[in-house]
Amino acid sequence: MNRVDLRSDTVTQPSKAMRSFMASAAVGDDVLGEDRSVIKLQERMASLLDKEAGLFVPSGTMSNAIAIRCHTQPGDEIITEQNSHIYVYEGGGYAALSGCSIALVPGESGIMNAQSVESKIRKAIDGKGHYPNGRLVCLENTSNRGGGTCYKQDEIEDITAVARKHLCAVHMDGARLFNAVHAMGVEPARMVQDCDTVSICISKGLGAPVGGVLVGSQKIIDQAHRWRKMLGGGMRQAGILAAAGLFALDHNYDRLIEDHARAYTLAQRLTDLEGFHLDLDSVQTNMLYLKTESP
């Protein structure tokens, strides 16, 4: 019996057309900066988000880890939502790899507000040396554990304004940013215009098998190259993988809205079944979380 696996958008497999495109990709040694497919993906993603440069990495988790390392020094503190992917699902990398502590912000369905973020920013000088320095605010859009929920544009702008006020950089964990873009009707560059770095995962809704791209200023991405190497993320003929991202931008980007429609239709049908409970208002993109009654 054929079944559709709906556990996550991470379990999708490349289509035949994507595989064919990958097989014909122009490749080179990316560690030496010579892989044309990787260069093209980095440039396209940076252009799409109106940032100066991009860096292809093996995973979204590595992208987040590199961004944190670029923005902080050991002993600093990052501020993020209490159920964020960076805190829950990345193996404590912020502590092990960057030596940072973390201040957790309570959110509503994974979404923080500016007042709550501001209340969690600490500076060493304010605590007479007892506090760590809050250096980096991390947003996640869409919110995984929030159920695919999205930030409104004014919420992003309010939080980034608070971050600037307290001399904090802003990183957007945009593993599913393009889902948020479609759901909120906001252009990608506008959504992240006040973020210093943005992490995009191509192996989720976009349907590519592997990889992510970190974008930001040229200065930040130059640093990121070094940290990618140190973390073991330098790849050689990586254009085979980058080509999948290029194919996804051309063929799957506009189809994300179809995933949203199907997820909402599924949610509607499940509410008609006895023993299933979910909030239809929380189904904003390609995810749904439901509760079942014990038998």
Sequence and secondary structure as in RCSB ss.txt:
>XXXX:A:sequence
MNRVDLRSDTVTQPSKAMRSFMASAAVGDDVLGEDRSVIKLQERMASLLDKEAGLFVPSGTMSNAIAIRCHTQPG
DEIITEQNSHIYVYEGGGYAALSGCSIALVPGESGIMNAQSVESKIRKAIDGKGHYPNGRLVCLENTSNRGGGTC
YKQDEIEDITAVARKHLCAVHMDGARLFNAVHAMGVEPARMVQDCDTVSICISKGLGAPVGGVLVGSQKIIDQAH
RWRKMLGGGMRQAGILAAAGLFALDHNYDRLIEDHARAYTLAQRLTDLEGFHLDLDSVQTNMLYLKTESP
>XXXX:A:secstr
      S GGG    HHHHHHHHT     GGGT  HHHHHHHHHHHHHTT SEEEEES HHHHHHHHHHHH  TT
EEEEEETT HHHHSSTTHHHHTT  EEEEE  BTTB  HHHHHHH   TTTTTTSS EEEEEEEESSBTTTTSB 
  HHHHHHHHHHHHHTT EEEEEETTHHHHHHHHT  HHHHTTT SEEEEESSSTT  SS EEEEE HHHHHHHH
HHHHHTT   SSTHHHHHHHHHHHHHTGGGHHHHHHHHHHHHHHHHTSTTEE  GGG  SS    EE   
